[in-house]
Amino acid sequence: MAINHDLNALKSQAKNLRAALDRAGSPVTHSQALELVAQSHGARDWNTAHAAAEAVDAAPLWQFGGPVRGRYLGQPFTGRVVAASERGRNHHALTIHFDAPVDVSRSDLFEAPRKRVNATVNTSGRSISRTSDGQPHLVLEAA
């Protein structure tokens, strides 16, 4: 059984179902609504649906040792994740080791190669840190 919704979405569905059944003259308790939502997603009961949804929510997007590619300060790169940790529900702190150094200088007069960077990214792979023109420092592409 795979539940492809987060817990908040399931709880919202239960709240909406409860309100709809109440309007239709068939009131149910909140617990009954949760059980009905769980069963509608193929789970045996709410506890099973809750555990399955938590497992989906907890699945890391980027893992230690995993390959990554994208753009760092506008420059394309490939590399590996050498450290990863959660920073709240929607963010991950990553340390990325580039396969080849990335020149982050915009000047033709000198180079500023980087071989490793630290960044905090959201679930879409965009860093929360921005350049002066508003662009994310790091943008990861889907593998």
Backbone hydrogen bonds, N-H to C=O, Kabsch-Sander energy under -0.5 kcal/mol:
donor,donor_aa,acceptor,acceptor_aa,energy
4,N,2,A,-0.7
10,L,6,D,-2.0
11,K,7,L,-2.7
12,S,8,N,-2.2
13,Q,9,A,-2.3
14,A,10,L,-2.1
15,K,11,K,-2.3
16,N,12,S,-2.6
17,L,13,Q,-2.6
18,R,14,A,-2.6
19,A,15,K,-2.1
20,A,16,N,-2.4
21,L,17,L,-2.8
22,D,18,R,-2.0
23,R,19,A,-2.3
24,A,20,A,-1.6
25,G,22,D,-1.2
26,S,21,L,-3.1
33,A,29,T,-2.1
34,L,30,H,-2.4
35,E,31,S,-2.2
36,L,32,Q,-2.3
37,V,33,A,-2.4
38,A,34,L,-2.4
39,Q,35,E,-2.4
40,S,36,L,-2.0
41,H,37,V,-1.0
41,H,38,A,-0.9
42,G,39,Q,-1.6
43,A,38,A,-2.5
49,A,45,D,-2.1
50,H,46,W,-3.1
51,A,47,N,-2.2
52,A,48,T,-2.2
53,A,49,A,-2.6
54,E,50,H,-2.3
55,A,51,A,-1.9
56,V,52,A,-1.7
57,D,53,A,-2.5
58,A,54,E,-2.2
59,A,55,A,-0.7
59,A,56,V,-0.8
65,G,81,V,-3.7
66,G,63,Q,-2.3
68,V,79,G,-2.5
70,G,77,F,-2.0
71,R,139,V,-2.5
72,Y,75,Q,-2.9
73,L,137,H,-3.5
75,Q,72,Y,-2.1
77,F,70,G,-2.2
79,G,68,V,-2.5
80,R,97,H,-2.1
81,V,66,G,-2.4
82,V,80,R,-0.6
82,V,95,T,-2.8
83,A,95,T,-1.2
85,S,93,A,-2.0
87,R,88,G,-0.5
87,R,91,H,-3.1
91,H,88,G,-0.6
92,H,121,V,-2.4
93,A,85,S,-3.1
94,L,92,H,-0.6
94,L,119,A,-3.4
95,T,83,A,-2.4
96,I,117,V,-2.7
97,H,80,R,-2.7
98,F,96,I,-0.6
98,F,115,K,-2.8
99,D,78,T,-3.0
100,A,78,T,-0.5
102,V,114,R,-2.9
103,D,101,P,-0.5
104,V,102,V,-0.8
104,V,112,A,-2.3
114,R,102,V,-2.1
117,V,96,I,-2.2
119,A,94,L,-2.5
121,V,92,H,-2.8
121,V,119,A,-0.5
122,N,126,R,-2.3
123,T,90,N,-0.7
125,G,122,N,-2.0
127,S,138,L,-2.6
128,I,120,T,-2.2
131,T,135,Q,-3.0
134,G,131,T,-2.0
137,H,129,S,-2.3
139,V,71,R,-2.6
140,L,125,G,-2.8
141,E,69,R,-3.0
